[in-house]
Amino acid sequence: MKVGDIVRNVWPVRTNPVVNESRGWEPIESGHIGIVVAVRPDRLNNPPLSGYCDVVLSVNGETVRCGNYGQSTFEVVV
């Protein structure tokens, strides 16, 4: 996965009820398309388990930022 890849979320995102309640967000089901805006390696585990990424999804015509998600949450489409 690299910056600029077009991806689809294969897992729901924004599912933490505490964060959602404080920000007025709703969970976002899988299947939405977006673009990768940042990629970071896993520096917390040895050996690394996964990298992390930030993605901007298109959800019902609105842009939604998803930050610091495991790369396995998304699949590269293009």
N, C-alpha and C positions, 0 to 999 in steps of 0.2 A: 504494500500500500504506500502511495506517495501523495504529496500535495498535488491537487488538481484532478485526482481520480474521481470519477462519478461512482457513487456507492448507493446501496440500498440497505436500510437497517433490517437485519434479520431477527433481531430481538427488540422488544419494546424498550423505549428510552424515556427518561424523565419519570421514573416509576417510584422515586422516593417520596412518600406521602408528606414527610416533614418539610422537605424543601418545596414541594408543590404547593402545600397549604400556605407557606409564608410568602410565596411569589405569585400565587394565583394561577399556577400552571395545572394542566391536565396531563396524564400519561399519554404517550404517543405510541400507538401500536406499530408493529413491524410492517414493512412494505413501502416506506417512503423513500424518495430519491433525494440525494444531496451531493455536495462536493466537499472533498477533504481540504481543510485549510491549514492543518498542522499535524505533524507526526513526531512522536517522541519515543525513544526506546524505554524499556522497563529497566530502571536502575535500582529497584528495590529488592529484587529477588535474584539469587544466584543458584542455578542458572536462570536467566530471564524467562519468564513465563509468556509474556506477550508485550507488544508495544501499545502505546496509547495514541489516540488521535482526537482532533477536534473536527467536527463536521457541521456544515450548515445544511439543514434539510428543508425541503419544500413541503409544507403540510397545509393542505386546503388553501393553497395560494399565498400562504404566509411563510416567511423565513423563520426558522427555529434553529438556534445555536445549541449544539450538543457538545459539551466540553469534557475532555479527559475521560473518554470512554475507551475500553479495550478494543483493539482493532477487530477482534472476532465478533463484535456487535454488528459489524457492517460487512457486506460483501461487495467487491469491486464489480461494477457493471460494465464500465468502459474505462 
